[in-house]
Amino acid sequence: MRFPRRRRDPVEVNLTPLIDVVFLLLIFFMVSTTFETRQALELELPESESGQDMEASPVTLVVTAAGEYRLGERVHTAATLGEALAAEAEQAREFGLVVEADGRAAHADVVRALDRAAGLEIRRVRIATAAASPPEPETP
């Protein structure tokens, strides 16, 4: 008995979608890869024999327990604090303002100092703290 042979259609593999996917992956990796760029300039700075290091120090404002303000060596009241801070505002904007408040100082006095600094557009304000000492062991 003879079985009739089926005719087979020729098999075709269409490579067009495969090539499209490969090119899309290639473009994706090219775009998403970060290329190394130079961020710094290589400079040779000139030397100076009479040059001095610039002392860049922040302005320090001390708030005492009595409600007084000390800016540098001068003592100020709440009324004269704005004028005193205005005189030091340029340096405080550039290098910052450090508020050293006594632990017993009234909260309103510290807020007043921070408010005056904000009014003069001093943005870099830090509040100084002391390192906490380790707790004493309790003796029975």
N, C-alpha and C positions, 0 to 999 in steps of 0.2 A: 504494500500500500504506500502510495506516495502522497505525502502531505504537501500542500502547496506552500511555497516559501513566501513569507510576507516581505513586502518591499520595505526596506528601511529608508527612512528619510535621512539625508545627510545631516550630521550633527554640526551645528555652528555655535561657536562660542563668541558672543559679542563682547569685545574688549572696551568698547566706548565707555560704559559706566565705570569700569575699573580704572581707566585712565583719568576720568573726571574726578573720581575720589582721590586718586594719588595726587593730582594737581591741587585739589582743595587742601589736602593735608600739608603739602609742600608750602602753599601760601600761608596757611595757618601757622606753621612753625616759623616761617620767615618773619611774620608780623609779630608773633608773640615772644620771640627770642630777644633778649636785651643785649644790645651791643655795648661793649666797653667804651666809655667815653672818658676823656681826661677832664677831671673836675678842677684840678689845681694848675696854677701856673708855676713854672720853674723860674724862680727869680734869684738873682744874686744881689743881695742888698749891699749898699755901700757901707763902709765902716766909718766910725767917728771916734776920735780920741776924747773929745770933750762932751760927748753925749751922756745923758743920765736916764735911768729908768723912770718911766712915768708912774707916779704913785696914783693908781686908780683905786680909790676907796669910796664906799658908799657913804651917804650922809646918815648919821646916827641920831635918832631922836629918842630921848629918855623920858618916860612918863613916870613921875615919882608917886609915892603913896599919898602925898599931900595934894596931888592934883596939879603940880607944876610940871612944866616941860623944859627940858634942857637940850639945847641944840648947840653943839660945840661946847664952849665954855660958858655960854650965857644962859641964864634962867629966864623963862618966859611964862606968862600967864595965858589963860585961854583966850584973852582978848588980843594979845600980841603974837600968838602962835602963827596966825595966817601970814602976817608981814614977815616974820622970821623965816618961815618955810618958803615964801616967795623969793627971798634973797638967795636961798640955797636950791631953788627949784631946778635950775639948769643942770647942776651937778647931780641932783637926785634923779632926774630923768635919764641921764646918761649912765650913771653907776648904780642907781637904786637907793632905796630908803630903808633903813633898818630901824624898826620900832622896838625899843627895849623897855618894856613896861614892868613895873614892880608887881609882884604877885598880889599885893594888897591894894593896888591902884583900882580906882572905880572903873567899871566897864565903860561908863559914859565918857570918861577922859580919853580912853584909848580909841573909842569910836570917833570922838571929836578930832583926834589927830589923823585918823585914817580918812575921815571926811574932808579935812582940809587938804590932805595929800591928793585925794581924788579930784578935788576942785582945781588943783594946779596941774592936773593931767600927769601926775607921777604914777606910772603904772607898775613899776617894779618895786613892790613893797614887801618886805619880809618882816616877820615878827620873831625876835630873838628869844630863845629859850635856853635853859640850862639843862645839862644832861641829868637824867633822873638817877639818883643814887640807889644802890640796891637796898632792899628792905632789910631792916635789922632783924636778926633771928630772935624770936620771942623766948624769954627764959621763964620757966615755971616757978 
